C-alpha cells in the first residue's frame, strides 16, 4: 500500500524491511525442503556451541 507522496521504490524498500524484520524470508528458506528432526536438533546444538565459543573468545 502506497502512502501519500511515497514512490514505488520507497514502498518496496519499506516492504523489504518489514519482511526482513519478521524473519519471513528465513522461514521460507528453512521450509523449502524437509529436514529431519534429528538434523534440526543437531543444527541448533551446533549453533549454540558456536555462540558459546564466540562469547568465550570475546571474554564474555
C-alpha positions as CSV (number, residue, x, y, z in Angstrom):
1,X,0.0,0.0,0.0
2,X,1.5,3.3,-1.1
3,X,1.5,6.1,1.4
4,X,0.7,9.7,0.4
5,X,3.6,11.1,-1.5
6,X,5.6,7.8,-1.4
7,X,7.3,6.5,-4.5
8,X,7.1,2.8,-5.5
9,X,10.8,2.4,-4.7
10,X,10.3,3.7,-1.2
11,X,7.3,1.3,-0.7
12,X,9.4,-1.6,-1.9
13,X,12.2,-0.7,0.4
14,X,9.7,-0.4,3.3
15,X,8.3,-3.9,2.4
16,X,11.7,-5.4,2.3
17,X,12.5,-4.1,5.8
18,X,9.2,-5.5,7.1
19,X,9.9,-8.9,5.6
20,X,13.5,-8.9,6.9
21,X,12.5,-8.0,10.5
22,X,9.7,-10.5,10.6
23,X,12.0,-13.4,9.6
24,X,9.7,-14.5,6.9
25,X,12.4,-14.9,4.3
26,X,14.5,-17.1,6.6
27,X,11.5,-19.2,7.5
28,X,10.5,-19.8,3.8
29,X,14.1,-20.9,3.0
30,X,14.1,-23.2,6.0
31,X,10.8,-24.8,4.8
32,X,11.9,-25.3,1.2
33,X,12.9,-28.8,1.9
34,X,12.0,-31.3,4.6
35,X,14.6,-31.5,7.4
36,X,14.7,-34.5,9.7
37,X,14.0,-33.6,13.4
38,X,17.4,-35.0,14.3
39,X,19.1,-32.6,11.8
40,X,17.1,-29.7,13.2
41,X,18.3,-30.6,16.7
42,X,21.9,-31.1,15.5
43,X,21.9,-27.7,13.8
44,X,20.5,-26.0,16.9
45,X,23.1,-27.6,19.1
46,X,26.0,-26.6,16.8
47,X,24.6,-23.1,16.6
48,X,24.6,-22.9,20.5
49,X,28.2,-24.3,20.6
50,X,29.4,-21.8,18.1
51,X,27.7,-18.9,20.0
52,X,29.3,-20.0,23.3
53,X,32.7,-20.2,21.7
54,X,32.3,-16.7,20.3
55,X,31.3,-15.4,23.7
56,X,34.3,-17.1,25.3
57,X,36.6,-15.7,22.7
58,X,35.3,-12.2,23.4
59,X,35.9,-12.6,27.1
60,X,32.2,-12.7,28.0
